[in-house]
């Protein structure tokens, strides 16, 4: 039994070192193993301890040596050998039989864990009820906050489309490795070029803003933006998700189209004339979304076009959907960066305050 226990935290140390920036060497293995020995001693003594938790992401193109420091941990390029990586689920929605999504970056975070040890029994894990708050926290970081930060920081013509693929806690007192995985539709329009140094700085900035301003009243907006950017391949789905994000950000009723588009225009533009122009354009996009959700386009939506401004050429669904998403992203960024007074309000409260010029 002591030998097996010793091998467990050495195995955990090898996993940690393999995902570190230095990689697996005799020195990194020794240092991680000694650290794990100290950690196990504290856990057996009844302390709640921090253990390494790894989250693998696809669609994040970090060059070798690039790292991003976030409030939740460091994002690094994958350096571990392929045999050590969890098997990512097969992407759904594309008919790509046998194709698996590949993690290109890893968030090296920590989670709080503890053991229950007595003379009468072997070490046991806490009950599900005891660990649920930590589980929910780590899931929200992995699935919502980190992807949202990456998207807000790189929004534009070629944003990151991060897809969380797996999560692996590295606990020195358990045998083998275990992980959870998520099956998301994998967006094939991934960013190919690596991140620039300015991107890294922007990601760190927006990760801090997202962490500082995370609030239940903004959580649904963030999830819709992540969904529209990372997991939606059909443009009609992108359009619907984006406008739902508008409604949850600044929506109001009655006269939902006018109130939502007008409040968003007030949020994004300062000059009255610019607000009027933008409001009319947003109302046209809102109308296109209504055409989609009410089935007015039939099956061949790619043939439909809309005029978003008087005297301009009609545009297709790709332009409408991408502009709707851009507006949703700009709206959320504006509230987090310059209108934090609106964060704790619900959508109707934000709408009212913006329309009244408050």
N, C-alpha and C positions, 0 to 999 in steps of 0.2 A: 504493500500500500504506500509507504513513504516514497519508494522509487517511482511508482506511477504518478504520485502527486508532484514529485520533482520534475518529471518529464512534461507534465501539463504546463507548468509556468515557463519552462524552457521553450515548449512549442508555441505558447502565446508570445513569448519574447521574439521568436523567429518571425512570427507573423507581423508584429509591430515593426521590427527592423526592416522587413522587406518592403513595407509601405512608407518608411521614413525617407527623408531627403538624402541620407547617406547610403541607404541600401543595406543589404544583409552582409555584414562582415563579422569577423571574429570579435572585434571591439564592440560593434553595435549590439551583437547578440549577448555578449557578456554584460554590457551596461543595462540592457533591457531586462535580462534575467535577474540581475541583482535588484533592480527596481521592483520587479514583480515579487520577489521574495519579501521585500519590505512591505509591499502592498498587501500580500496575503497575510502576513503577520498582523497587520492592522485590522484587516477584515475579520480574522479569527478572534481578535480581541473585542469585536463588536462594533467597530467603527463603520460608518458609511464611507465608501471610498470611490474615487473616480477611476473608471476603467476606460480604455481606448474604445471608441466606436467608429467604425469606418462606413462611409456611405459612398457608393460608386455612382458616377453620373456619366451618361452619354451626352454627346453634343457640346462638350466643353473642351475647346482646343487650346490647351496650355502647351507651350514649348518646354523642352527640357530645362530644368532649373527655375522655371517661373513658379511662383507661389502667390496666393492671395490670402491675406489674414482677415478673417471675419469674426464677429462676436461669438460665433458658434464653433470656431476651429479654423484650421488652415486647409485651403484647397490646393492640392498638388496634382501634377500629372501622374498617371499610373506608372510605377516603376517595378512593381512586383511581377514575378514570372506568371505566365498564363495559367499554369497548373494550380496556382494559389488563389486565383480569382474565383469568386462564386459564379455559377452558371447563370447568366442573365436570361430572363424569359424570352421566348420567341415573340417578336413584335406582332401585334394583331392589327387587322384592318387592311393589310396590303397584299395578302395572298402569297407571302414570301415563305414558303414551306422550307423548314430547316435553317432559316437565317436567324441568327441571334444578335441582339443588340450588344454592343461592346462598350464597356465603361472606359472612358478616356481620362477621367480625373477622379480624385477621391477627396472627400471631406474627412479630415482626421479630427474627430471631435471627442468629447468625453461624455460619459453618462454615470449617474450615481448608482452604485450597487452595494449590497450588503449581504452577509451570510448569517445564518442562524446556526450556532454550534453549541452543543452541550455534551456532557459525559454520556448521556443516554442515546444519542443519535449522531449520525454523520451530518456534515454540513448540508443544509437545505436552503433552497431559494425562498425568498418571501412569497406570500400569496399573491395572486393576480390583483386583488383589490389594493394591496400595498404598493405594487409597482406601477399601477395604471397611470398615475400622474406623470411619472418619469417617461413612461412609454408614449403617452400622448404628446408630451413636450418634444421628445426626440423625433417623433413622426412628423410633427408640424414643422420643425426645423428642416428635416430632410425633404419633405414633399412640398412645402409652401414657401418658407422664408428664404432658403438658399436659392431655389429657382427664381423666385420673384426678384431677388437682389441682382442676379445675373442678367435677367431680362431688362430691368429698369436701367441698369448701367450701360447696356449695349444697344438700347433701343435705336432703331433707324432702319436703313436699308438692309443691313445684314446682321440681325441680332443673334445672340446665342439662343439656342432652343434646348435648354437643359432637360434631360430626362432622368429622374432618379431610378436606378435599376435594382440596387440591392443595399442592404444594411447588415453589417457584421460586427457585433460586439466581440471584443477580445478579452475574455475573462480567464485569468490564469488558473482558476480552480476547477475548470470544467474540461472534460476530455474532448479532443477533436475541435472542429470549428463548426459553428452553426451560423446561418444567415437567414434573413427574410428577403423576399424579392417582390417586386411590384410589376404587374403586367399592364403597361400603358401602350396605346397606339404610338408607334415610333415615327416621328416626323422626319421624312427623308430629306427635307430642305435644310440640312445642317450647315452651319458655318464651317467653311473649309480652312480659311486662313487662320493662323494662330492669333492669339490676343496680343495687342500692342501694349507697351508699358503704360500708356494713358488709359487703356481699358482696365488694367489691373488697379490703378489708382481709383478709377470710377467705381469699380466693383466694391472696393473697400469702403468708399464713401457711402454708396447706396446700401451696403449691408448694414452699416451703422445706423443709417436713417430708418431702414426697415425694422431693425431691432428696437430702436428708440421709440418708434411710433406704431408698433404693432398693436392693434386694437380689434376687438370683436366686430366693431362696426365697419372695419376695412377688410376683414379677413375674406369675405366672400368675393369682394372686388379683386383682391389679389389672386384668388384661386381661379377666377374666370380669365384673368390676363394670362396666367401660367398655362391654363388649358388652351386658350386661343393661340398662344405662341408656340407651345412645345408639342402638343399632342393632337392638334386638329390638322388634318390633311385636306379636308373639303372646305372650300372657301365659304360656302354658306354657313358651315358650323363656326368658322372664324367670325363671320359677321354677327351671327346670333350671340355668341359668347361676348363679343366686344360691346354690343349695345346693351346686353344685360349688365355688363360692368358699368356702363354709363348710368343705368337706372339705379343701381345699388350705390353709386357714388353721389349723384345729384338729382335723382328722379323725384318727380312730384306728380300728384293727381289732384283734381281732374285735369283734362287737357295735357295728358302725359307727354305727348310729342313736343308741344311748344314749351312746356315748363322744363323738361329735361334738356332740350337743345338750348334753350335760353340760359339756363343756369350754367351749363357747360361753357357756353360762349362767354359768360361773365367771369367764369373761373380762369379761362385761358387768354382772354383779350382785355386790355385796359381801355382802349379807345372805343367810344360808342359806335362809330361807323364800322370799325372792325368787328365789333360784337354782332352787329346786325348782319353783316356779310357771313360771318361764321355760323350764326344761328340758322340762317336759311340753308346753308350747306349741310349742317348737321340734321336739320329736319328732312332734307332729301335723303340722306343716308338712313335715317330712321324709317322713312317710307319704304326704302329698299328692303330693310330688315322685315317690315311688315309683309311685303310681297312674298318673302321667303317663308316666313313662319305660317302664313295663311294659305300657302299652296297656290298662289296666283301664277307662279312661273312654270308650272308643269315640271316635267322631268328634265328638259334641256335648259337648265339655268344658264349655261355658258353663252347662250344666244341673246340673253337679255342685257339691256343697257339702260343707264339712267343719266339724266342731266342734273349735275349737282349744283350748278350755278347758271343763272340766266345768261344766254349768249355763248355758252361753252359747248364743246362737243360732248356727246353722251359717252359714258365710260362703262366698262364691264364690271362683272362681279369681283374680279381680282382687285381693281382699284378701290372699289367701294369697301370691300372687306378689310384691306390693308389700311385704308384711311380710318375706318372705324376703330381698329385696334390701336393705331397710332394716337388717336384722340383719347382712348381709354388710358393708355400708358401716360400720356402727357397730363391728363387730369389727376391721376393718382400721384405722379411725381410732384405736381404743383402743390397739392394738399400736404404732402409729407415735407416738402422743402420750404414752403413759404406760407401755408395756411394751416398750421397745426391747430389753430383754434376750431377748425371744422372737424377734426378727427373723431372726437367723441360723440358727435351728433349723428343721428340717423340720416338716411338719404333725403327725406322730406325736410328735415331741419336744415341741412346744408342748402338744399334748393331754395328754401325760403330766405335764408340769410343772404345768399348770393343775389337773388332777384331783388331784394330790398337794399342792396348795396352796403350791407353790414360787414 
